[in-house]
């Protein structure tokens, strides 16, 4: 098989040039952030926050009952979070699990759901890898420099988003060019052999807007393997990671009613990591088997927007994603010939979406999608290909029955080429009590997760793997209910109770007679708990926020706690502007104990004690064109493992300079 990167990149760029358009989530860049998390000095508490992921169109969160957290570019910059896994650590309801430092395999568990129960969108593009065996998304490859915001929508959302949105949706939106041409350059260095660079040029003129950015992150020596897991006298290799991300976004406003735009994102990374010898008669041990993983990913979206009548908005779009992964084993063994295996996942989506404003506060949204996905793998056991398709239609109503009351309802029907139909829904009411400004909110809905191409069709006799084309989708039913209460103009508090029930979960079973394993729908699980927050604008220059999540999870078949779902999680953020140009931020992440599996493949369940880490960041604007910044991660050098058997980064110090043209 020829290497796909260059041909795929050429194809993506050709597709981008063929139909430039406005991105599906472009309105995100124009919205505000969640109260106080990145509030400027003097900002007051407000319920006029905007969410796009909750409804598909920009909607004040006071009008939807869904639980959503928004992280803006300003907040990411203030806290100097360079990777998406680091940024998501503070979000309530999430457990972010990363195998070591930057570039390590990263999974996200939302409200106790499985890591492959999260719908991931990049500028409206479904970013999951069709070649991934269980369909989970690796957040470890995403950098934050070009993002305008991140939205995390919790609870079943298949009524709008279809497959994968059992636990929730995480949506990333890149920055759009605005105003006069502007160039930004940044360089940063620090611990673990870190050397990062970033450059961006963006602007808008005569109806044409553009934004092109290049990010390079390099962490050359991040310790990952705990000392006690390595045999005496054996080498311990740190992780090496190098990531180059190119993001381009162009658009043109032809008339007042017609606009086109195009988005392309290219990621190329290399990770050298210490793997384990799981053979029946291991010669090596934990963390001594040196591998290399090369990743190349292309995401592109092209769409046209047309508003023929006031309030009637139409979008036609084509999305394409190409995700290529190559693994080299035992790269430091001079007596071995490194065997490589590669996997390629592709997805092509064509879609239409329309929304019509019937009257202020009353809107209908409708759309249709067609997905085609394919996998190609090539390894010492041979070449494997598989493909599948899905057609879907959906509708949404937003209504305001009376003053202060809002209701959002979704209904979606998917017809999968492999397993047939699936119908899902969501209802999310919200009501603001007169006089007290108390906001009551809630949602109830269903979700489903389609079996992956690997689970359905891939049979590998050498491994005893047998595909099961009779698999059904995994399903969920979930609800939440809560409130938000302002206290004056500077304090906002809230709490939400949630519960989820999962059925037909896909799990592997072993046939001792034929020595084969296959996947079947036998799993059941439930999760429930509560999320609470308190946001305070203490003074005109100091704001803070505290979040707490309690999650109870249970495997209903085995009757025990699910792995990697901590019962308690807390986070606190504070931003201080003691003088003009100087901004100081602090973040505390606390994770309670949780059950995990042992890294040595003994299949034993062990109790991880949890951890607490403190991060500090500061920046100072020397002039309008020059600013300096620095941060300290894991201030108290906390030793922690999440997952168990992989060290989290210890005390680290970074610093750099940012140059801006005007």
Secondary structure as UniProt FT lines:
FT   HELIX           4..18
FT   TURN            24..25
FT   HELIX           26..30
FT   TURN            35..38
FT   TURN            41..42
FT   STRAND          50..51
FT   TURN            53..55
FT   STRAND          59..60
FT   HELIX           61..63
FT   STRAND          67..72
FT   HELIX           73..79
FT   HELIX           84..88
FT   TURN            89..90
FT   TURN            92..93
FT   STRAND          94..98
FT   TURN            102..103
FT   STRAND          106..110
FT   TURN            111..112
FT   TURN            115..116
FT   STRAND          118..122
FT   TURN            123..124
FT   STRAND          125..126
FT   TURN            130..131
FT   HELIX           139..141
FT   TURN            145..146
FT   STRAND          147..154
FT   HELIX           158..161
FT   TURN            163..166
FT   STRAND          168..174
FT   STRAND          182..190
FT   TURN            191..193
FT   STRAND          194..205
FT   TURN            206..207
FT   STRAND          208..222
FT   HELIX           227..229
FT   TURN            232..233
FT   STRAND          239..253
FT   STRAND          258..275
FT   TURN            280..281
FT   TURN            286..287
FT   STRAND          289..309
FT   TURN            310..311
FT   STRAND          312..328
FT   TURN            331..332
FT   TURN            334..335
FT   STRAND          340..359
FT   TURN            360..361
FT   STRAND          362..379
FT   TURN            380..381
FT   STRAND          382..399
FT   TURN            403..404
FT   STRAND          405..416
FT   TURN            417..419
FT   STRAND          420..432
FT   TURN            434..436
FT   STRAND          439..449
FT   HELIX           453..457
FT   HELIX           461..463
FT   STRAND          465..466
FT   TURN            469..470
FT   STRAND          474..487
FT   TURN            488..490
FT   STRAND          491..511
FT   TURN            512..515
FT   STRAND          516..537
FT   STRAND          542..555
FT   TURN            556..559
FT   TURN            563..564
FT   STRAND          568..579
FT   TURN            580..581
FT   STRAND          582..591
FT   STRAND          594..597
FT   TURN            599..600
FT   STRAND          605..608
FT   STRAND          611..621
FT   STRAND          626..633
FT   TURN            635..636
FT   TURN            644..645
FT   STRAND          652..660
//
